[in-house]
Amino acid sequence: MQSDDRVSRTLKELAGPISAFRSALASAVEDVRGILSTWRSAQSDSGEQRRAELGSFAAGRIDAERFATLLAVEEEVDAATVARLETIFDLLSDLADQKESVVRVKVATGGVLRDAVAGALARIGRAFGAARVVGLSRARRYEASLHQRFVNEYPYFLWSSSERQIAPPLVVEVAGQDVRAEALAEFLDGRQKIVLVVSGKCPPAPLARLASPGVYVVQAAEPVELAGFTAYQGPGIAALVPESAALFTHVPRAEARSWDRLKIARLPQEDAVIRLEGMSAAWQRECLRLLQELAAAPPAAAAGPSAPDRPASAQVDRLAAWLLKRTDLQGL
C-alpha cells in the first residue's frame, strides 16, 4: 500500500528527532530506576537490620531505631510513594518499548484529525507528566487529587516551553477527505513537527492557512523532500499530497516578507477542488488564492531593490543641451 510505504520512508527522514526523544526517554527510565533502588533500600533499612549490623556490643547500649534514623538517607519515603514511582517506571518503560509506534497516528476514515493528534500528544505527554510527578514526590509536594492525572494523560496545553522543545515529531496517516489541517495550529509550538501522509484526493491547499512567520510548512509529493523541514529548529507541519494538490514550501526567515518565505512548485487550477462534507468549494478556492497572494511579491519587490529615481540617460543628455543653450558662458 502506497501510504504504508510513504510512512516508513517518512519515519526514516525523521529518524534524528525521533531518536533524540527516545534517547531522552531511555535516560528517564534509568533515572527512575536509580531513584527506586535508593528508595527501596531506604525502606528495607530497618532497626532489625541495624541491630544485626551493630552486633552484640550494641545490645543494651545503642537504640538501633534511633541509630537508623540518624543514618537514614535523605531519599527515604513511604510505601505509597515507592508504589507510585514503580507505576511511573512501568509507564516510561512501556513508552520506550513502543519505539517508532509511539509517534505514529492513524486517523480512522471519517475521524477528526485534530482529536487524533491531540490524543497522541497527550499519550506522549505522560512521559513529561511522569517526570513532574517524580519531582513533586521527591520534594514531598505530591497531591493525588491534583497530580495523578499527569500520569494518566498529559494534554498538550499543559506542556511547558522546555517540554515543547523536546517533543517528538508525529507521522499521521489520514484520508484526504479528513484533512482539516487548520485545526492543528494550536500544536505548532516549540519544535513540534507533524507530517500528514494523505491517502486519496484532498483539498488543493490544506496547509495554506498555517503558513505563519515562524512555522515551516510544506506540501510535498515525496518524503525525501522533507530534509529542510526536518532540520528546521522550530515548529513545522508537512503533508504528502496527491497530484491534484499544490506543492509549496514555506521556510521561516527572520524579517523576511511572505513572498520571500513561500515558494510554489505546483499550483492546480481553482477547479481542482473536491466535494467534501463540511468544506465548501468556495473555502478550498479561497485557500488556493491565499497561497497565491502570500507568494506574490509586489511589483517593486519583484524587480529587486530600486535605484534612486533619476531620468534615463537620453533624457539627461537632452536636458543638459537645453540648459547649455540658455546659459551665457562668456568670460568663463
TIMI-266657 format. One record per residue (C-alpha): residue number from 0; residue in three letters; x, y, z. Coordinates in Angstrom, 2 decimals. Example, Ala and Ser with C-alpha at 12.3 -4.5 7.8 and 13.67 -1.06 7.14 Angstrom:
// residues 2
<rec pos="0" code="Ala" x="12.30" y="-4.50" z="7.80"/>
<rec pos="1" code="Ser" x="13.67" y="-1.06" z="7.14"/>
This chain:
// residues 332
<rec pos="0" code="Met" x="0.00" y="0.00" z="0.00"/>
<rec pos="1" code="Gln" x="1.36" y="3.40" z="-1.03"/>
<rec pos="2" code="Ser" x="0.50" y="5.05" z="2.26"/>
<rec pos="3" code="Asp" x="2.41" y="2.43" z="4.26"/>
<rec pos="4" code="Asp" x="5.47" y="2.86" z="2.05"/>
<rec pos="5" code="Arg" x="5.42" y="6.63" z="2.48"/>
<rec pos="6" code="Val" x="5.01" y="6.26" z="6.23"/>
<rec pos="7" code="Ser" x="8.12" y="4.09" z="6.56"/>
<rec pos="8" code="Arg" x="10.13" y="6.47" z="4.38"/>
<rec pos="9" code="Thr" x="8.88" y="9.45" z="6.34"/>
<rec pos="10" code="Leu" x="9.97" y="7.81" z="9.59"/>
<rec pos="11" code="Lys" x="13.45" y="7.41" z="8.11"/>
<rec pos="12" code="Glu" x="13.55" y="11.11" z="7.24"/>
<rec pos="13" code="Leu" x="12.58" y="11.94" z="10.83"/>
<rec pos="14" code="Ala" x="14.94" y="9.41" z="12.39"/>
<rec pos="15" code="Gly" x="17.09" y="12.12" z="14.02"/>
<rec pos="16" code="Pro" x="14.45" y="13.86" z="16.16"/>
<rec pos="17" code="Ile" x="12.68" y="10.56" z="16.90"/>
<rec pos="18" code="Ser" x="15.95" y="9.06" z="18.12"/>
<rec pos="19" code="Ala" x="16.64" y="12.13" z="20.28"/>
<rec pos="20" code="Phe" x="13.28" y="11.76" z="22.04"/>
<rec pos="21" code="Arg" x="13.73" y="8.02" z="22.53"/>
<rec pos="22" code="Ser" x="17.20" y="8.64" z="23.97"/>
<rec pos="23" code="Ala" x="15.74" y="11.14" z="26.47"/>
<rec pos="24" code="Leu" x="13.05" y="8.60" z="27.34"/>
<rec pos="25" code="Ala" x="15.64" y="5.87" z="27.94"/>
<rec pos="26" code="Ser" x="17.60" y="8.22" z="30.21"/>
<rec pos="27" code="Ala" x="14.44" y="8.97" z="32.19"/>
<rec pos="28" code="Val" x="13.83" y="5.23" z="32.65"/>
<rec pos="29" code="Glu" x="17.34" y="4.78" z="34.05"/>
<rec pos="30" code="Asp" x="17.00" y="7.82" z="36.33"/>
<rec pos="31" code="Val" x="13.77" y="6.47" z="37.81"/>
<rec pos="32" code="Arg" x="15.33" y="3.03" z="38.16"/>
<rec pos="33" code="Gly" x="18.13" y="4.61" z="40.22"/>
<rec pos="34" code="Ile" x="15.75" y="6.58" z="42.43"/>
<rec pos="35" code="Leu" x="13.63" y="3.49" z="43.00"/>
<rec pos="36" code="Ser" x="16.66" y="1.48" z="44.02"/>
<rec pos="37" code="Thr" x="17.62" y="4.13" z="46.57"/>
<rec pos="38" code="Trp" x="14.11" y="4.37" z="47.98"/>
<rec pos="39" code="Arg" x="13.70" y="0.60" z="48.24"/>
<rec pos="40" code="Ser" x="16.98" y="0.36" z="50.10"/>
<rec pos="41" code="Ala" x="15.86" y="3.09" z="52.48"/>
<rec pos="42" code="Gln" x="12.62" y="1.22" z="53.13"/>
<rec pos="43" code="Ser" x="14.38" y="-2.01" z="53.97"/>
<rec pos="44" code="Asp" x="16.87" y="-0.27" z="56.26"/>
<rec pos="45" code="Ser" x="15.02" y="-1.38" z="59.44"/>
<rec pos="46" code="Gly" x="16.01" y="-1.41" z="63.08"/>
<rec pos="47" code="Glu" x="16.39" y="-5.21" z="62.98"/>
<rec pos="48" code="Gln" x="18.97" y="-4.88" z="60.22"/>
<rec pos="49" code="Arg" x="20.81" y="-2.21" z="62.20"/>
<rec pos="50" code="Arg" x="20.84" y="-4.46" z="65.29"/>
<rec pos="51" code="Ala" x="22.33" y="-7.27" z="63.24"/>
<rec pos="52" code="Glu" x="24.94" y="-4.94" z="61.78"/>
<rec pos="53" code="Leu" x="25.86" y="-3.44" z="65.16"/>
<rec pos="54" code="Gly" x="26.29" y="-6.87" z="66.76"/>
<rec pos="55" code="Ser" x="26.26" y="-7.91" z="70.42"/>
<rec pos="56" code="Phe" x="28.33" y="-4.92" z="71.52"/>
<rec pos="57" code="Ala" x="25.37" y="-2.61" z="70.88"/>
<rec pos="58" code="Ala" x="22.88" y="-4.69" z="72.85"/>
<rec pos="59" code="Gly" x="21.55" y="-2.61" z="75.72"/>
<rec pos="60" code="Arg" x="23.81" y="0.30" z="74.83"/>
<rec pos="61" code="Ile" x="22.55" y="1.70" z="71.47"/>
<rec pos="62" code="Asp" x="18.95" y="2.30" z="70.38"/>
<rec pos="63" code="Ala" x="19.02" y="0.69" z="66.94"/>
<rec pos="64" code="Glu" x="15.89" y="2.53" z="65.72"/>
<rec pos="65" code="Arg" x="17.29" y="5.96" z="66.63"/>
<rec pos="66" code="Phe" x="20.62" y="4.98" z="65.13"/>
<rec pos="67" code="Ala" x="18.87" y="4.01" z="61.87"/>
<rec pos="68" code="Thr" x="17.12" y="7.39" z="61.86"/>
<rec pos="69" code="Leu" x="20.45" y="9.20" z="62.14"/>
<rec pos="70" code="Leu" x="21.91" y="7.26" z="59.24"/>
<rec pos="71" code="Ala" x="18.78" y="7.18" z="57.04"/>
<rec pos="72" code="Val" x="19.31" y="8.50" z="53.53"/>
<rec pos="73" code="Glu" x="17.60" y="11.72" z="52.54"/>
<rec pos="74" code="Glu" x="15.51" y="9.89" z="49.95"/>
<rec pos="75" code="Glu" x="13.68" y="7.70" z="52.49"/>
<rec pos="76" code="Val" x="9.98" y="7.58" z="51.59"/>
<rec pos="77" code="Asp" x="6.80" y="5.72" z="52.47"/>
<rec pos="78" code="Ala" x="5.42" y="2.66" z="50.71"/>
<rec pos="79" code="Ala" x="2.79" y="4.66" z="48.76"/>
<rec pos="80" code="Thr" x="5.45" y="6.88" z="47.23"/>
<rec pos="81" code="Val" x="7.56" y="3.90" z="46.21"/>
<rec pos="82" code="Ala" x="4.49" y="2.25" z="44.65"/>
<rec pos="83" code="Arg" x="3.76" y="5.46" z="42.73"/>
<rec pos="84" code="Leu" x="7.28" y="5.54" z="41.35"/>
<rec pos="85" code="Glu" x="7.04" y="1.89" z="40.36"/>
<rec pos="86" code="Thr" x="3.95" y="2.77" z="38.30"/>
<rec pos="87" code="Ile" x="5.85" y="5.60" z="36.66"/>
<rec pos="88" code="Phe" x="8.78" y="3.31" z="35.92"/>
<rec pos="89" code="Asp" x="6.45" y="0.86" z="34.18"/>
<rec pos="90" code="Leu" x="4.82" y="3.68" z="32.21"/>
<rec pos="91" code="Leu" x="8.13" y="5.10" z="30.98"/>
<rec pos="92" code="Ser" x="9.44" y="1.63" z="30.15"/>
<rec pos="93" code="Asp" x="6.30" y="0.92" z="28.12"/>
<rec pos="94" code="Leu" x="6.66" y="4.18" z="26.16"/>
<rec pos="95" code="Ala" x="10.33" y="3.39" z="25.48"/>
<rec pos="96" code="Asp" x="9.45" y="-0.12" z="24.26"/>
<rec pos="97" code="Gln" x="6.96" y="1.27" z="21.73"/>
<rec pos="98" code="Lys" x="9.83" y="2.67" z="19.65"/>
<rec pos="99" code="Glu" x="8.53" y="4.32" z="16.45"/>
<rec pos="100" code="Ser" x="4.94" y="3.33" z="17.10"/>
<rec pos="101" code="Val" x="4.72" y="5.99" z="19.80"/>
<rec pos="102" code="Val" x="4.94" y="8.70" z="17.12"/>
<rec pos="103" code="Arg" x="2.63" y="7.06" z="14.56"/>
<rec pos="104" code="Val" x="-1.02" y="8.04" z="14.37"/>
<rec pos="105" code="Lys" x="-3.72" y="6.62" z="12.12"/>
<rec pos="106" code="Val" x="-6.94" y="8.58" z="11.76"/>
<rec pos="107" code="Ala" x="-9.94" y="6.36" z="11.13"/>
<rec pos="108" code="Thr" x="-11.80" y="7.25" z="7.95"/>
<rec pos="109" code="Gly" x="-14.32" y="9.90" z="8.86"/>
<rec pos="110" code="Gly" x="-12.44" y="10.66" z="12.08"/>
<rec pos="111" code="Val" x="-11.40" y="14.06" z="13.42"/>
<rec pos="112" code="Leu" x="-7.76" y="14.84" z="12.63"/>
<rec pos="113" code="Arg" x="-7.37" y="17.36" z="15.43"/>
<rec pos="114" code="Asp" x="-8.65" y="14.93" z="18.07"/>
<rec pos="115" code="Ala" x="-6.37" y="12.12" z="16.87"/>
<rec pos="116" code="Val" x="-3.31" y="14.39" z="17.09"/>
<rec pos="117" code="Ala" x="-4.36" y="15.76" z="20.48"/>
<rec pos="118" code="Gly" x="-4.78" y="12.21" z="21.81"/>
<rec pos="119" code="Ala" x="-1.37" y="11.10" z="20.54"/>
<rec pos="120" code="Leu" x="0.35" y="14.11" z="22.10"/>
<rec pos="121" code="Ala" x="-1.48" y="13.55" z="25.40"/>
<rec pos="122" code="Arg" x="-0.18" y="9.95" z="25.49"/>
<rec pos="123" code="Ile" x="3.37" y="11.06" z="24.67"/>
<rec pos="124" code="Gly" x="2.98" y="13.80" z="27.27"/>
<rec pos="125" code="Arg" x="2.63" y="11.20" z="30.00"/>
<rec pos="126" code="Ala" x="6.43" y="10.99" z="29.93"/>
<rec pos="127" code="Phe" x="6.61" y="14.68" z="30.84"/>
<rec pos="128" code="Gly" x="3.80" y="14.31" z="33.36"/>
<rec pos="129" code="Ala" x="5.60" y="11.37" z="34.96"/>
<rec pos="130" code="Ala" x="8.76" y="13.44" z="35.30"/>
<rec pos="131" code="Arg" x="6.76" y="16.14" z="37.07"/>
<rec pos="132" code="Val" x="5.27" y="13.61" z="39.48"/>
<rec pos="133" code="Val" x="8.73" y="12.26" z="40.31"/>
<rec pos="134" code="Gly" x="9.93" y="15.79" z="41.06"/>
<rec pos="135" code="Leu" x="6.88" y="16.54" z="43.18"/>
<rec pos="136" code="Ser" x="7.27" y="13.26" z="45.06"/>
<rec pos="137" code="Arg" x="10.92" y="13.91" z="45.85"/>
<rec pos="138" code="Ala" x="10.05" y="17.41" z="47.07"/>
<rec pos="139" code="Arg" x="7.21" y="15.98" z="49.24"/>
<rec pos="140" code="Arg" x="4.71" y="18.17" z="47.33"/>
<rec pos="141" code="Tyr" x="2.73" y="15.48" z="45.54"/>
<rec pos="142" code="Glu" x="-1.07" y="15.62" z="45.98"/>
<rec pos="143" code="Ala" x="-3.03" y="12.82" z="44.34"/>
<rec pos="144" code="Ser" x="-6.12" y="14.97" z="43.68"/>
<rec pos="145" code="Leu" x="-4.05" y="17.46" z="41.71"/>
<rec pos="146" code="His" x="-1.24" y="15.48" z="40.16"/>
<rec pos="147" code="Gln" x="-2.38" y="11.91" z="39.47"/>
<rec pos="148" code="Arg" x="-3.89" y="12.98" z="36.13"/>
<rec pos="149" code="Phe" x="-0.40" y="13.89" z="34.91"/>
<rec pos="150" code="Val" x="0.40" y="10.18" z="34.72"/>
<rec pos="151" code="Asn" x="-2.91" y="9.10" z="33.18"/>
<rec pos="152" code="Glu" x="-2.88" y="11.70" z="30.41"/>
<rec pos="153" code="Tyr" x="-0.91" y="14.89" z="29.94"/>
<rec pos="154" code="Pro" x="-2.53" y="17.07" z="27.24"/>
<rec pos="155" code="Tyr" x="-0.50" y="19.41" z="25.09"/>
<rec pos="156" code="Phe" x="-1.83" y="22.61" z="26.66"/>
<rec pos="157" code="Leu" x="-0.14" y="21.60" z="29.94"/>
<rec pos="158" code="Trp" x="3.29" y="21.13" z="28.36"/>
<rec pos="159" code="Ser" x="5.92" y="23.64" z="29.43"/>
<rec pos="160" code="Ser" x="8.03" y="25.55" z="26.90"/>
<rec pos="161" code="Ser" x="11.02" y="23.30" z="27.64"/>
<rec pos="162" code="Glu" x="8.89" y="20.17" z="27.13"/>
<rec pos="163" code="Arg" x="7.71" y="21.53" z="23.78"/>
<rec pos="164" code="Gln" x="11.34" y="21.92" z="22.74"/>
<rec pos="165" code="Ile" x="11.99" y="18.16" z="23.01"/>
<rec pos="166" code="Ala" x="8.66" y="16.95" z="21.65"/>
<rec pos="167" code="Pro" x="8.98" y="14.13" z="19.09"/>
<rec pos="168" code="Pro" x="7.51" y="14.53" z="15.59"/>
<rec pos="169" code="Leu" x="4.23" y="12.83" z="14.69"/>
<rec pos="170" code="Val" x="3.56" y="10.92" z="11.48"/>
<rec pos="171" code="Val" x="-0.17" y="10.90" z="10.84"/>
<rec pos="172" code="Glu" x="-1.96" y="8.74" z="8.27"/>
<rec pos="173" code="Val" x="-5.18" y="10.42" z="7.18"/>
<rec pos="174" code="Ala" x="-7.66" y="10.16" z="4.34"/>
<rec pos="175" code="Gly" x="-7.81" y="13.19" z="2.07"/>
<rec pos="176" code="Gln" x="-11.43" y="13.85" z="2.94"/>
<rec pos="177" code="Asp" x="-10.49" y="14.22" z="6.62"/>
<rec pos="178" code="Val" x="-7.67" y="16.74" z="6.23"/>
<rec pos="179" code="Arg" x="-8.79" y="19.71" z="8.32"/>
<rec pos="180" code="Ala" x="-5.26" y="20.88" z="8.99"/>
<rec pos="181" code="Glu" x="-6.03" y="24.43" z="10.11"/>
<rec pos="182" code="Ala" x="-7.30" y="22.93" z="13.39"/>
<rec pos="183" code="Leu" x="-3.73" y="21.80" z="14.18"/>
<rec pos="184" code="Ala" x="-2.41" y="25.35" z="14.61"/>
<rec pos="185" code="Glu" x="-2.57" y="25.09" z="18.42"/>
<rec pos="186" code="Phe" x="0.06" y="22.32" z="18.40"/>
<rec pos="187" code="Leu" x="2.64" y="24.17" z="16.27"/>
<rec pos="188" code="Asp" x="4.85" y="25.49" z="19.04"/>
<rec pos="189" code="Gly" x="8.34" y="24.80" z="20.35"/>
<rec pos="190" code="Arg" x="9.85" y="22.22" z="18.00"/>
<rec pos="191" code="Gln" x="6.69" y="20.21" z="17.41"/>
<rec pos="192" code="Lys" x="6.52" y="18.78" z="13.90"/>
<rec pos="193" code="Ile" x="3.61" y="16.96" z="12.29"/>
<rec pos="194" code="Val" x="3.67" y="15.12" z="8.97"/>
<rec pos="195" code="Leu" x="0.36" y="14.19" z="7.35"/>
<rec pos="196" code="Val" x="0.55" y="11.22" z="4.99"/>
<rec pos="197" code="Val" x="-2.56" y="11.80" z="2.90"/>
<rec pos="198" code="Ser" x="-4.29" y="8.98" z="1.03"/>
<rec pos="199" code="Gly" x="-6.76" y="9.79" z="-1.73"/>
<rec pos="200" code="Lys" x="-7.76" y="13.20" z="-3.04"/>
<rec pos="201" code="Cys" x="-7.65" y="16.11" z="-0.64"/>
<rec pos="202" code="Pro" x="-8.29" y="19.86" z="-0.77"/>
<rec pos="203" code="Pro" x="-5.71" y="21.52" z="-3.05"/>
<rec pos="204" code="Ala" x="-4.06" y="23.67" z="-0.37"/>
<rec pos="205" code="Pro" x="-4.92" y="22.22" z="3.07"/>
<rec pos="206" code="Leu" x="-1.88" y="23.77" z="4.78"/>
<rec pos="207" code="Ala" x="-2.10" y="27.27" z="3.27"/>
<rec pos="208" code="Arg" x="-3.62" y="28.88" z="6.35"/>
<rec pos="209" code="Leu" x="-0.82" y="27.57" z="8.58"/>
<rec pos="210" code="Ala" x="1.97" y="29.48" z="6.80"/>
<rec pos="211" code="Ser" x="2.67" y="31.88" z="9.66"/>
<rec pos="212" code="Pro" x="6.07" y="33.61" z="10.01"/>
<rec pos="213" code="Gly" x="7.65" y="31.14" z="12.48"/>
<rec pos="214" code="Val" x="6.25" y="27.85" z="11.18"/>
<rec pos="215" code="Tyr" x="7.86" y="25.67" z="8.50"/>
<rec pos="216" code="Val" x="5.08" y="24.49" z="6.18"/>
<rec pos="217" code="Val" x="5.47" y="22.19" z="3.19"/>
<rec pos="218" code="Gln" x="3.17" y="20.30" z="0.86"/>
<rec pos="219" code="Ala" x="5.29" y="17.74" z="-0.94"/>
<rec pos="220" code="Ala" x="4.92" y="14.65" z="-3.09"/>
<rec pos="221" code="Glu" x="7.68" y="12.52" z="-1.53"/>
<rec pos="222" code="Pro" x="9.25" y="12.10" z="1.93"/>
<rec pos="223" code="Val" x="12.71" y="12.88" z="0.52"/>
<rec pos="224" code="Glu" x="11.55" y="16.49" z="0.11"/>
<rec pos="225" code="Leu" x="11.30" y="16.89" z="3.89"/>
<rec pos="226" code="Ala" x="15.02" y="17.34" z="4.60"/>
<rec pos="227" code="Gly" x="14.79" y="21.10" z="5.22"/>
<rec pos="228" code="Phe" x="11.63" y="20.63" z="7.25"/>
<rec pos="229" code="Thr" x="13.33" y="18.06" z="9.50"/>
<rec pos="230" code="Ala" x="16.43" y="20.22" z="10.01"/>
<rec pos="231" code="Tyr" x="14.48" y="23.34" z="10.98"/>
<rec pos="232" code="Gln" x="14.84" y="24.09" z="14.70"/>
<rec pos="233" code="Gly" x="11.26" y="25.14" z="15.25"/>
<rec pos="234" code="Pro" x="7.65" y="24.04" z="14.73"/>
<rec pos="235" code="Gly" x="6.50" y="22.73" z="11.38"/>
<rec pos="236" code="Ile" x="3.79" y="20.87" z="9.54"/>
<rec pos="237" code="Ala" x="4.06" y="18.92" z="6.30"/>
<rec pos="238" code="Ala" x="1.68" y="16.99" z="4.10"/>
<rec pos="239" code="Leu" x="2.47" y="14.36" z="1.49"/>
<rec pos="240" code="Val" x="-0.29" y="15.11" z="-1.00"/>
<rec pos="241" code="Pro" x="-1.67" y="13.61" z="-4.25"/>
<rec pos="242" code="Glu" x="-1.03" y="15.01" z="-7.74"/>
<rec pos="243" code="Ser" x="-4.20" y="17.11" z="-7.62"/>
<rec pos="244" code="Ala" x="-2.88" y="19.28" z="-4.77"/>
<rec pos="245" code="Ala" x="-0.49" y="22.22" z="-4.70"/>
<rec pos="246" code="Leu" x="3.20" y="21.77" z="-3.89"/>
<rec pos="247" code="Phe" x="4.84" y="24.57" z="-1.94"/>
<rec pos="248" code="Thr" x="7.40" y="25.28" z="0.77"/>
<rec pos="249" code="His" x="7.20" y="27.99" z="3.40"/>
<rec pos="250" code="Val" x="10.58" y="28.48" z="5.11"/>
<rec pos="251" code="Pro" x="10.67" y="30.87" z="8.10"/>
<rec pos="252" code="Arg" x="13.32" y="33.56" z="7.78"/>
<rec pos="253" code="Ala" x="13.89" y="36.44" z="10.16"/>
<rec pos="254" code="Glu" x="12.28" y="39.67" z="8.95"/>
<rec pos="255" code="Ala" x="11.50" y="38.15" z="5.54"/>
<rec pos="256" code="Arg" x="8.26" y="39.00" z="3.76"/>
<rec pos="257" code="Ser" x="5.78" y="36.27" z="2.89"/>
<rec pos="258" code="Trp" x="6.87" y="36.14" z="-0.77"/>
<rec pos="259" code="Asp" x="10.46" y="35.51" z="0.32"/>
<rec pos="260" code="Arg" x="9.41" y="32.71" z="2.65"/>
<rec pos="261" code="Leu" x="6.94" y="30.90" z="0.39"/>
<rec pos="262" code="Lys" x="7.74" y="29.27" z="-2.95"/>
<rec pos="263" code="Ile" x="5.17" y="27.42" z="-5.04"/>
<rec pos="264" code="Ala" x="6.33" y="24.45" z="-7.13"/>
<rec pos="265" code="Arg" x="2.91" y="23.44" z="-8.43"/>
<rec pos="266" code="Leu" x="-0.39" y="25.30" z="-8.37"/>
<rec pos="267" code="Pro" x="-3.52" y="23.48" z="-9.51"/>
<rec pos="268" code="Gln" x="-6.42" y="25.27" z="-11.13"/>
<rec pos="269" code="Glu" x="-9.24" y="26.51" z="-8.94"/>
<rec pos="270" code="Asp" x="-11.44" y="23.76" z="-10.36"/>
<rec pos="271" code="Ala" x="-9.19" y="21.22" z="-8.61"/>
<rec pos="272" code="Val" x="-11.40" y="21.46" z="-5.54"/>
<rec pos="273" code="Ile" x="-13.12" y="18.29" z="-4.38"/>
<rec pos="274" code="Arg" x="-16.52" y="17.61" z="-2.91"/>
<rec pos="275" code="Leu" x="-16.24" y="17.39" z="0.84"/>
<rec pos="276" code="Glu" x="-18.81" y="17.31" z="3.57"/>
<rec pos="277" code="Gly" x="-18.37" y="20.37" z="5.75"/>
<rec pos="278" code="Met" x="-15.84" y="22.08" z="3.45"/>
<rec pos="279" code="Ser" x="-17.23" y="24.09" z="0.58"/>
<rec pos="280" code="Ala" x="-15.66" y="24.57" z="-2.83"/>
<rec pos="281" code="Ala" x="-15.51" y="28.30" z="-2.08"/>
<rec pos="282" code="Trp" x="-13.39" y="27.64" z="1.04"/>
<rec pos="283" code="Gln" x="-10.98" y="25.45" z="-0.92"/>
<rec pos="284" code="Arg" x="-10.62" y="28.07" z="-3.67"/>
<rec pos="285" code="Glu" x="-10.03" y="30.72" z="-1.01"/>
<rec pos="286" code="Cys" x="-7.12" y="28.67" z="0.36"/>
<rec pos="287" code="Leu" x="-5.63" y="28.49" z="-3.14"/>
<rec pos="288" code="Arg" x="-5.98" y="32.24" z="-3.60"/>
<rec pos="289" code="Leu" x="-4.40" y="32.84" z="-0.19"/>
<rec pos="290" code="Leu" x="-1.44" y="30.70" z="-1.24"/>
<rec pos="291" code="Gln" x="-1.02" y="32.73" z="-4.43"/>
<rec pos="292" code="Glu" x="-1.22" y="36.04" z="-2.60"/>
<rec pos="293" code="Leu" x="1.32" y="35.00" z="0.02"/>
<rec pos="294" code="Ala" x="3.79" y="34.01" z="-2.72"/>
<rec pos="295" code="Ala" x="3.21" y="37.05" z="-4.95"/>
<rec pos="296" code="Ala" x="5.72" y="39.86" z="-4.47"/>
<rec pos="297" code="Pro" x="4.59" y="43.44" z="-5.14"/>
<rec pos="298" code="Pro" x="5.95" y="44.80" z="-8.49"/>
<rec pos="299" code="Ala" x="8.64" y="46.89" z="-6.79"/>
<rec pos="300" code="Ala" x="9.78" y="43.93" z="-4.67"/>
<rec pos="301" code="Ala" x="9.77" y="41.61" z="-7.69"/>
<rec pos="302" code="Ala" x="12.09" y="43.99" z="-9.55"/>
<rec pos="303" code="Gly" x="14.58" y="43.98" z="-6.70"/>
<rec pos="304" code="Pro" x="15.91" y="46.96" z="-4.71"/>
<rec pos="305" code="Ser" x="15.07" y="50.15" z="-6.56"/>
<rec pos="306" code="Ala" x="17.79" y="52.61" z="-7.52"/>
<rec pos="307" code="Pro" x="17.33" y="56.31" z="-6.68"/>
<rec pos="308" code="Asp" x="14.85" y="57.94" z="-9.04"/>
<rec pos="309" code="Arg" x="16.62" y="59.60" z="-11.95"/>
<rec pos="310" code="Pro" x="15.87" y="60.28" z="-15.63"/>
<rec pos="311" code="Ala" x="17.11" y="57.88" z="-18.26"/>
<rec pos="312" code="Ser" x="20.46" y="58.80" z="-19.87"/>
<rec pos="313" code="Ala" x="18.86" y="60.10" z="-23.09"/>
<rec pos="314" code="Gln" x="16.66" y="62.43" z="-21.08"/>
<rec pos="315" code="Val" x="19.69" y="63.66" z="-19.12"/>
<rec pos="316" code="Asp" x="21.53" y="64.49" z="-22.34"/>
<rec pos="317" code="Arg" x="18.58" y="66.46" z="-23.75"/>
<rec pos="318" code="Leu" x="18.17" y="68.39" z="-20.52"/>
<rec pos="319" code="Ala" x="21.89" y="69.26" z="-20.44"/>
<rec pos="320" code="Ala" x="21.83" y="70.51" z="-24.05"/>
<rec pos="321" code="Trp" x="18.81" y="72.67" z="-23.36"/>
<rec pos="322" code="Leu" x="20.46" y="74.25" z="-20.31"/>
<rec pos="323" code="Leu" x="23.70" y="74.97" z="-22.23"/>
<rec pos="324" code="Lys" x="21.82" y="76.78" z="-24.98"/>
<rec pos="325" code="Arg" x="20.31" y="79.09" z="-22.45"/>
<rec pos="326" code="Thr" x="23.41" y="79.75" z="-20.39"/>
<rec pos="327" code="Asp" x="25.83" y="82.65" z="-21.03"/>
<rec pos="328" code="Leu" x="29.26" y="81.06" z="-20.75"/>
<rec pos="329" code="Gln" x="31.29" y="84.15" z="-21.93"/>
<rec pos="330" code="Gly" x="34.04" y="85.07" z="-19.57"/>
<rec pos="331" code="Leu" x="34.35" y="81.57" z="-18.15"/>
